[in-house]
């Protein structure tokens, strides 16, 4: 089954928040651009939590599978809660983002 079919069946709508810093007369202003995308969101397994903790992402909680380009530092809003993209892995037809909860 193709990843697009999996997204269609099991994907949920999430808000991808693209954060960019732009210079405003010497000051950096953070700009947010939002886009609604489909993602398959799953909790991390125990061995994944240990792996990501060992490489410095101690608060990694969930993973999201998407078919759009990602950058670290961007955020996703899932069920009203924001998560920061701390790492991602590229596969042929999809990307797996490792997400960490953002403290408000």
Buried (B, 14 or more C-beta within 10 A) or exposed (E): EEBEEBBEEEBEEBBBBBBEEEEEEEEEEEEEEEEEBBBBBEEBEEEBBEBBEEEEBEBBBBBBBBBEEBEEEBBBBBEEEBBBBBBBEEEEEBBBBBBBBBEE
